Amino acid sequence: MVILGAEAQSVAVAWQVYEITHSPLKLGLTGLALFLPGIFCMLGAGHAADRYDRRRIILLCYGVQAVCTAVLLWLSHSSWALAGGRVWPIYAVLIGIGMGRAFSGPATSALLPSLVPKDHFVNAVTWGATVYQVANMSGPAIGGLLFTLPLSGAIAHWRGAPLVYCFTLLMLGGYILLIGMVRPDPVVKKNVAFSTRTMLAGLEYVWRNKLLLGSISLDLFAVMLGGAVALLPIFATDILHAGPRGLGLLRAMPSVGALFVSLLLVLKPIKRRAGVMMLACVGIFGAATIVFGLSKSMWSSLLALFVVGASDMVSVVVRSSMLQLATPPEMRGRVSAVNWLFVGASNEFGEFESGLTASWWGAVPAVVVGGIGSLVVTASAAVLFPRLRKADALTADALMEAERELSTAEPIN
């Protein structure tokens, strides 16, 4: 529900910023504004998720995001706030949303294992990813539809972005209500003091666990370089000439592909050779990104984005399962914070990187070079992280045992 609203909102924000500025760099800065709070707050957020009630943290954070969306609604009605090509008020609100995400992300990830039995965890991750992708698929399409919905008479002033922001507020309110009714199993938390050492414990654990380090690093660099989402308004406007509804379709297609694969994984879960499958699918992700960058047809662009989402979905399921199953319960908040920092870097900072390179070279070269970079990263990860390449079954016992065996086999310098 909340993803549905957030994705619809992202279409409205991106279209507003590009319509006001016509600048790829300023469009990319929307991603940077969402990412920056994570750099400064994420490790503290992970510590908070391991020490305090995770459900209450989630409620507070989404309350903050609801306030920020209300401010975006006000800005869209203001006659002076965005006058003269000013977009910094939008960036300021996005920083507030990023702050809420920085604290809610680790708490949400760490809460999941206390909601489902361990034996069904991978299946729960797959179902969760399926629902997420349904929202990811529907959200941009709904955002594009609402943005272009013809309104007249007394409600004409709600046309465009204001209507989208009202929809997002409705989704946030419903999500807060649902989370308020959740009653997770109690988790024993260590009342450790807030210090630099405890905050960095998640980073230290990931650094020592090469399986986690490899999977998170692969996602970070491959998606950061290959992500073309930030540039979709440029492709929809200047290359494919598809308008806001076309932008909504382009934003939705990766989620359509991801949904298709997630349903396949529900029917036929990944049981063996998970690491090899993850590496192969990230390579496909890079290749499909190159095809999208070179496409001049709406249909081929939609197909390429479908493959992008489908291949990325396998990586998401494998990485998410490894993250929680190979991490002790008392460390899940801080390790999830590291993961969210890396995921934020690959998504939001990746949007800034895409906008920056597009302002240098143009949108098409930026996407093509990024796709090539993803292929290089995949090949490098296969060589640098043999534990990831050799990962087999996605079970807690198998992952922990593989980590111990490989650690024992390594020579001590």
DRENRO-784133 format. One line per field, with one value per residue (C-alpha): x, y, z. Coordinates in steps of 0.001 Angstrom, whole numbers. Example, Ala and Ser with C-alpha at 12.3 -4.5 7.8 and 13.67 -1.06 7.14 Angstrom:
xx = (12300,13670) .
yy = (-4500,-1060) .
zz = (7800,7140) .
//
This chain:
xx = (0,2667,4817,1818,1572,5327,5745,2806,4349,7744,6159,4593,7819,9978,7568,7269,11031,11744,8832,10134,13864,14341,17644,18866,21153,18343,16208,18999,19255,15846,17509,20425,18020,16389,19742,21668,19881,20800,24521,24305,21482,21501,23961,22168,18887,20161,21189,17737,16065,18060,17334,13797,10337,10613,6872,6820,9808,7949,4819,6801,8762,5724,4017,6945,6603,2881,3693,6246,3715,1270,3955,4424,668,877,3822,1918,-847,1508,1733,5179,7070,8102,7981,10947,12122,12838,12850,14861,11653,10933,14481,14040,10865,12554,15315,12604,11141,14634,15061,11904,13026,16468,14948,11991,14025,16165,13242,10971,13570,14466,10781,9988,11706,9593,6390,6920,8396,12018,11143,8868,11098,12354,8794,7683,10442,9266,5621,6641,8641,5658,3325,6026,6343,2579,2655,5796,4088,757,2081,3775,877,-1600,606,733,-3025,-3897,-1435,-3222,-6778,-8952,-10663,-12920,-15084,-14553,-11971,-9881,-7140,-6497,-5403,-1897,495,-1984,-4265,-1299,-172,-3692,-3593,-200,-1541,-4452,-2074,197,-2764,-3969,-481,-44,-3404,-2389,1034,-663,-2584,495,1568,4983,6565,8731,12454,15056,17105,20409,20317,23681,24873,24720,28327,30408,31370,27793,26756,29635,28961,26746,29458,32015,29768,29126,32847,33737,30935,32124,28894,26901,29589,29623,25838,25356,28330,27121,23720,25282,27534,25528,22243,23921,25641,22838,19858,18012,14882,15938,16224,12842,11187,13818,13215,9418,9564,12454,13160,9951,7529,5127,4050,3172,1159,4066,6314,3975,4171,7953,8211,5841,7474,10428,7873,5804,8897,9726,6157,6271,9498,8349,5254,7506,9687,6626,5762,9371,11629,15385,16787,20320,23118,21644,24922,25471,21864,22232,25386,23848,20718,22697,24574,21236,20188,23186,22588,18894,19864,22064,19180,16874,19408,19730,15994,13999,10735,8248,7587,11238,11891,9039,10351,13885,12602,10536,13751,15536,12915,12691,16437,16716,13977,16124,18916,16497,15164,18622,20174,17258,17227,20985,20810,18339,19194,22945,22528,21863,18533,20207,22245,19507,18706,22294,23037,19772,20887,24073,21997,19597,22522,23898,20463,19872,23209,22326,18856,18743,22451,22311,19636,22004,24811,22517,21463,25068,26369,23350,24171,27722,27114,23354,20734,21391,25198,24751,22400,24511,27766,25984,24807,28349,29544,27044,28455,31999,30891,29224,32356,34489,32184,32373,36173,36471,33757,34060,31756,28952,29650,29584,26452,24009,20820,18986,18641,20123,22033,23460,24554,26147,27891,29229,30596,32344,33821,35171,36577,38414,39743,41247,44970,45837,48324) .
yy = (0,2514,1548,2135,5699,6304,5151,7272,10223,9634,10058,13369,14678,13653,15157,18405,18838,18122,20282,23202,22858,20650,19692,16067,17058,18634,15598,13378,15552,14261,10886,12481,14346,11038,9314,11905,11311,7640,8441,10311,8440,4832,3364,5094,3848,268,628,2023,-938,-3375,-1499,-77,-1261,-1692,-1306,2092,3237,2337,4208,7334,7298,6946,9685,11927,10898,11719,15225,15621,14529,17080,19739,18609,19011,22537,23385,22236,24712,27552,30412,31528,28550,27060,30307,31319,27742,27145,23466,23582,23386,20017,18853,19948,17870,14873,15067,14762,11722,10243,10742,8752,5992,5858,4861,2812,634,-1276,-1570,-3013,-5535,-6641,-7008,-9563,-12640,-12150,-12332,-15690,-19119,-19665,-22602,-20370,-17307,-17549,-18105,-15098,-12982,-14064,-13269,-9948,-9128,-10147,-7751,-5082,-5516,-5381,-2007,-1003,-1911,-271,2832,4545,3681,5103,8159,8780,8251,10553,13178,13397,12870,15659,17588,20551,22942,23409,20620,21691,23041,19479,18401,16945,16614,17629,14699,12300,13642,13199,9572,9096,10554,8135,5175,6334,6688,3170,1711,3413,1978,-1562,-1410,-226,-3532,-5776,-7788,-9408,-12104,-10603,-10397,-10319,-7167,-6411,-3075,-2004,1555,3903,4250,4364,728,-522,1538,158,-3439,-3998,-2799,-4991,-8052,-7523,-6963,-10245,-12184,-12249,-13843,-10817,-8388,-9887,-9908,-6362,-4954,-6566,-4924,-1579,-1137,-2986,-1188,2166,2062,380,2199,4197,5035,8612,9348,7928,11385,12348,9188,9588,13259,13691,10235,8176,11169,9287,11944,11404,8254,6808,7682,5783,2725,2906,3184,239,-2225,-3254,-4121,-6116,-8192,-8532,-9597,-12263,-13729,-13498,-15553,-18142,-18215,-18784,-21854,-22980,-21547,-21285,-24443,-24817,-22700,-19453,-17537,-18488,-17633,-14224,-13405,-14537,-12444,-9306,-9790,-10016,-6826,-4974,-6308,-5324,-1839,-1426,-2509,43,2822,2097,1622,4170,2213,2290,-1433,-2478,-68,-1625,-5125,-4196,-2702,-5876,-7926,-5420,-5933,-9703,-10222,-7829,-9710,-12838,-10744,-9174,-12532,-14098,-11066,-10515,-14175,-14242,-11016,-12276,-15986,-15433,-12802,-13399,-11900,-9384,-7989,-7819,-4150,-2971,-5359,-4330,-716,-1469,-3159,-215,2179,191,-199,3530,4199,1966,3483,7115,7926,5954,8392,11274,9460,8920,12567,13727,11511,12405,16092,15334,12886,12837,10359,7566,7324,7547,4536,2469,3128,2311,-1031,-1875,-940,-3391,-6204,-5354,-5295,-8704,-10276,-8692,-9929,-13490,-13344,-11316,-13111,-16902,-17418,-15708,-17762,-20998,-20184,-23053,-23591,-20601,-21921,-20553,-23773,-24043,-20401,-20438,-23760,-22521,-19401,-21448,-23931,-21226,-19258,-22368,-23112,-19644,-19341,-17244,-14491) .
zz = (0,1001,-2006,-4260,-2999,-3007,-6606,-7777,-5951,-7582,-11031,-10008,-8441,-11411,-13929,-11937,-11595,-15257,-16413,-14348,-15096,-18220,-16578,-16309,-13446,-11407,-12124,-10793,-7675,-6572,-5980,-4147,-1843,-893,-415,1642,4982,4768,4771,8067,9823,8652,11153,14025,12574,12637,16275,17094,15338,17511,20744,20530,19450,15687,15117,16838,14802,11600,12727,13581,10323,8099,10063,9110,5460,5543,6767,3965,1341,2745,2241,-1387,-1821,-435,-2687,-5764,-4896,-3964,-6440,-5315,-3765,-7134,-9125,-11260,-11785,-8095,-7121,-3888,-1762,-3397,-2608,1028,1359,-293,2323,4989,3220,2964,6718,7374,5020,6655,10001,8756,6358,8912,11335,8637,7415,10943,11883,9160,10737,13892,11837,10056,10989,9964,7692,5614,5569,1958,765,2827,1263,-2188,-1406,119,-2986,-5118,-3308,-3468,-7211,-7700,-5964,-7862,-11115,-10335,-8561,-11532,-13833,-11313,-10866,-14618,-14934,-12030,-13265,-16626,-15367,-16817,-14039,-14537,-12611,-8880,-8645,-11658,-9366,-8148,-11631,-11999,-9056,-6283,-7096,-6990,-3610,-2198,-3330,-1632,1621,1505,1034,3862,6212,5414,5921,9296,10364,9328,11017,14184,14271,13793,16855,16136,18291,21038,20252,23023,22575,24239,26010,24598,24995,22048,20859,17717,18261,18486,15453,13381,14464,11424,9049,10811,10554,6831,6190,7914,6208,2602,1419,2560,1436,-2050,-2513,-1192,-3134,-6350,-5965,-5043,-8050,-10701,-10004,-9341,-12722,-14648,-13162,-15826,-13822,-13068,-16794,-17785,-17939,-20544,-22578,-22302,-23355,-25789,-27250,-27186,-27148,-24885,-22336,-18638,-19297,-21258,-18319,-16026,-18309,-18515,-14716,-14316,-16729,-14504,-11843,-14329,-15108,-11423,-10643,-13363,-11974,-8345,-9174,-10838,-7719,-5530,-7624,-8038,-5304,-5696,-4080,-5458,-7003,-5678,-6058,-9700,-10497,-8850,-10819,-14122,-13580,-12704,-15996,-17822,-16013,-17482,-20996,-20922,-19738,-22819,-25068,-23423,-23875,-27604,-28233,-30205,-30068,-27188,-27471,-27433,-24557,-22561,-23288,-22231,-18967,-18411,-18599,-16339,-13627,-14107,-13742,-10802,-8950,-8655,-7163,-4668,-3416,-3101,-1401,1003,2012,2573,4565,7167,7270,7660,10413,14166,15387,17702,14768,12132,12640,12187,9316,7643,8047,6107,3429,3246,2970,37,-1567,-1138,-2757,-5695,-6148,-5003,-5440,-8679,-9860,-9135,-10965,-13953,-13997,-13719,-16529,-18702,-18258,-19490,-22331,-22948,-21754,-24263,-23777,-19999,-19945,-22363,-20489,-17214,-18613,-19706,-16225,-14711,-16837,-15716,-12057,-12408,-13884,-11154,-8362,-9690,-9319,-6097,-4083,-4547,-1544,-3422,-6545,-4514,-2480,-2883,-825,701,4251,7468,8205,4670,4512,7971,7271,3920,5578,8279,5791,3481,6416,7649,4156,3725,4552,7595,6788) .
//
